[in-house]
Amino acid sequence: MRVMFLISLLLFSSSSFAVYNYKTYPWTKGGYELVRYSKMNKHSIVRNARAVYPEYKRYQIVLRPLFDKYKVPPEVLTLAAIESGFKDSIKSHAGAKGLWQLMPKTARSLGLKVDVKNGIDERTDVLKSSDAAIRYIKWLAEDKFGGDYETAIIAYNSGIGNTTKSVIRAKSSNAWALIEGAYVPRESSLHLMKFLTYLSVFNYLDNKG
């Protein structure tokens, strides 16, 4: 299948940029762990990423002004694909809700109104919740983890407290140092790898036209 073949090409290609800004963030495209994950899950990745790709394209247009406003890599939108499948009202068993699956406490800390008893929950407001989530990811990456958006995605799943402890133990904020040294939960490592492989499929479909 051409898409599967392309994933392999994407994952083995270089990911380094001499100079980059938020529009050219150097997302990882290779490495043993990522390639192994891609090979083991290629069928489900291609199927599920293809299924949400139309929504990905739609939200690219809707949310691009926010990514530009905050100077956050636009590929971060892929996080919403793996968090909610772009379902803006979905709720997890843990209580996370909305496109970005924000927990109530986190949402409130970002300025969203969450008052379930009175029927108010701005986590389901696409623009407000996206504004909050994009600001939060930028803060994680640039203020907490040395500009590493991949570590920010790990923290988005594992929690900032847990990830900060992992960074201290590893003496590095590099996402792959954390993963390869088993400093972060496997679930959070897989979350990042799922993000990166979905992104590879989206990039392929973009280029395919």
Helices and strands as residue ranges (DSSP letters): H 2-12, G 22-24, H 32-70, G 74-77, H 78-84, H 104-109, E 114-115, G 116-118, E 120-121, G 122-124, H 126-138, I 139-144, H 149-158, H 160-170, H 175-180, H 186-208
